[in-house]
Amino acid sequence: MFLGWTEILLIGGLIAAVMFTGPGRISGMMKDFAAGIRAFRDGIKSDPAPEAPPAPAAAPPALPQPAAQTTSPHTASVTTPQS
Protein backbone atom coordinates (compact mmCIF):
# COMPACT_ATOMS: atom_id res chain seq x y z
CA MET A 1 0.00 0.00 0.00
CA PHE A 2 1.50 3.28 -1.10
CA LEU A 3 0.96 6.69 0.45
CA GLY A 4 0.12 9.61 -1.78
CA TRP A 5 1.41 13.16 -1.44
CA THR A 6 -1.65 14.21 0.53
CA GLU A 7 -1.15 11.55 3.18
CA ILE A 8 2.58 12.24 3.45
CA LEU A 9 1.98 15.98 3.91
CA LEU A 10 -0.74 15.33 6.50
CA ILE A 11 1.48 13.02 8.54
CA GLY A 12 4.42 15.42 8.24
CA GLY A 13 2.23 18.31 9.37
CA LEU A 14 1.05 16.39 12.41
CA ILE A 15 4.61 15.45 13.35
CA ALA A 16 5.74 19.07 12.96
CA ALA A 17 2.80 20.28 15.08
CA VAL A 18 3.70 17.88 17.89
CA MET A 19 7.37 18.85 17.71
CA PHE A 20 6.77 22.61 17.81
CA THR A 21 3.81 22.86 20.18
CA GLY A 22 4.12 19.77 22.34
CA PRO A 23 1.55 17.02 22.83
CA GLY A 24 -0.18 18.72 25.76
CA ARG A 25 -1.13 21.80 23.76
CA ILE A 26 -2.80 19.85 20.94
CA SER A 27 -4.86 17.77 23.35
CA GLY A 28 -5.89 20.94 25.18
CA MET A 29 -7.07 22.51 21.91
CA MET A 30 -9.05 19.37 21.07
CA LYS A 31 -10.63 19.42 24.53
CA ASP A 32 -11.70 23.05 24.05
CA PHE A 33 -13.05 22.21 20.60
CA ALA A 34 -15.11 19.31 21.99
CA ALA A 35 -16.46 21.52 24.79
CA GLY A 36 -17.55 24.08 22.20
CA ILE A 37 -19.38 21.44 20.17
CA ARG A 38 -21.05 20.12 23.33
CA ALA A 39 -22.19 23.60 24.32
CA PHE A 40 -23.55 24.17 20.81
CA ARG A 41 -25.56 20.93 20.93
CA ASP A 42 -26.93 21.76 24.39
CA GLY A 43 -27.93 25.20 23.12
CA ILE A 44 -29.86 23.66 20.23
CA LYS A 45 -31.64 21.11 22.43
CA SER A 46 -32.82 23.56 25.08
CA ASP A 47 -36.12 25.31 24.54
CA PRO A 48 -35.84 29.06 24.17
CA ALA A 49 -37.48 31.20 26.84
CA PRO A 50 -41.01 32.24 25.92
CA GLU A 51 -41.01 35.59 24.25
CA ALA A 52 -43.02 38.51 25.56
CA PRO A 53 -46.24 39.10 23.64
CA PRO A 54 -45.77 41.56 20.82
CA ALA A 55 -46.60 45.16 21.56
CA PRO A 56 -49.96 46.29 20.20
CA ALA A 57 -49.71 47.92 16.83
CA ALA A 58 -49.90 51.68 16.87
CA ALA A 59 -53.00 53.22 15.35
CA PRO A 60 -52.46 54.31 11.76
CA PRO A 61 -51.96 58.04 11.34
CA ALA A 62 -55.16 60.00 10.88
CA LEU A 63 -55.97 61.09 7.37
CA PRO A 64 -56.16 64.84 6.78
CA GLN A 65 -59.69 66.18 6.89
CA PRO A 66 -60.99 67.89 3.74
CA ALA A 67 -61.17 71.64 3.96
CA ALA A 68 -64.59 73.07 4.85
CA GLN A 69 -66.55 74.17 1.83
CA THR A 70 -67.04 77.86 1.61
CA THR A 71 -69.09 79.79 -0.87
CA SER A 72 -67.39 82.43 -2.84
CA PRO A 73 -68.99 85.87 -3.02
CA HIS A 74 -69.51 85.39 -6.75
CA THR A 75 -71.66 82.32 -6.34
CA ALA A 76 -75.32 83.00 -5.93
CA SER A 77 -77.00 80.96 -3.26
CA VAL A 78 -80.04 79.12 -4.42
CA THR A 79 -83.09 79.43 -2.24
CA THR A 80 -86.41 77.76 -2.73
CA PRO A 81 -89.52 79.77 -2.23
CA GLN A 82 -91.48 78.66 0.76
CA SER A 83 -95.19 78.35 0.34
Beta strands, then each sheet from edge to edge (+ up, - down):
end
